[in-house]
Amino acid sequence: MVRIQPLAHGAILAIIVGWVLYIGKNVLIPVAFGAVVVYIIVGLAQAMSRVPYLGHRLPKGVRYLLSVLAIAYALTAAVHLVMANKDNAMALAPQYQESLLVAIQRFAVFLRIETEPTWTSLRQDLLPQINVQRLLGSMAASASSVVVGLVVVFLYAVFLLLELRSFPDKVANLSTDPRRVARIVDIIHDINRRVGSYLALKTFLSIFLGAISWAIMAFFGLEFAAFLAVLIAFLNFVPYVGSFLGVFFPVAMAIVQFNEPNTVFWVLVTLTLAQFLIGNFLDPYVMGNSLNLSPFAILASLAVWSELWGIPGAFLAVPITAILTIFLSEFHGTRPIAVLLSKDGRP
């Protein structure tokens, strides 16, 4: 009974925490993304200090300011890209709908279906509500809401940066016991080092993957190549599922744009090859050495956080799980859980 009681208390606490995370997701998600942006800004500022000849001469405040301006410029460019492609996508929607119907009819011929599909028959038999224009409209509306969310996240990040100046003093005053304060400082440093390293390397790999994907799509003349490249870069932060979606969306675009199956095939092959090479040779290095999380833990955390916070939870699953693992490893009762979540048994 004595051993079961802590497990029961832990299960109840986990249920309460999960309920709070789910109910408060509208408030907690922007804060979490703001913290991620702060990690990226701090990492960029530290990288500037290592620039030969110039980096060590730049004051710390200037490096932080340049990092904030770089992130702000990137967000502004992403917003401009979304808004610039919104009207163009709506104008081309009828054309894409006709191209999609031709592709479906060609596929029906390949399968030797006697009755040639039409939009009327497809609506009645398979796709009751299909409408490419309506779909693109809803996607554009979602993109607009994402733009508003990005502004809120950036505001949180700015205020969190201002908090960094007084954060060491706050930590020092958490306890009168110097050993306890030192332990808290060590935990925070470990979190900052591992999560910051992961986000920095993952950001670099995502930009690299987006650039390669853009080059491939531009080579084949795929429309909205720049927008899709940015989308691929963001999706690379989502483990496993992001790689699939990073190929699915451009290939779907190629299907409705091109009338040649060979072009669609080569778009599929080249983008899959890029995802495979980066995902199987570079990404494992980032995840394995920066965070020391097992693949199963990453997959399980992806499922859990996606259920709690939806799509934003998928983006935040890996950093949150890494922070949770570090905290669990610091306590005797929860250390076995951290060991199971780690890749090599050393959390």
Order of alpha helices (4+ residues) and beta strands (2+ residues): alpha-alpha-alpha-alpha-alpha-alpha-alpha-alpha-alpha-alpha-alpha-alpha-alpha
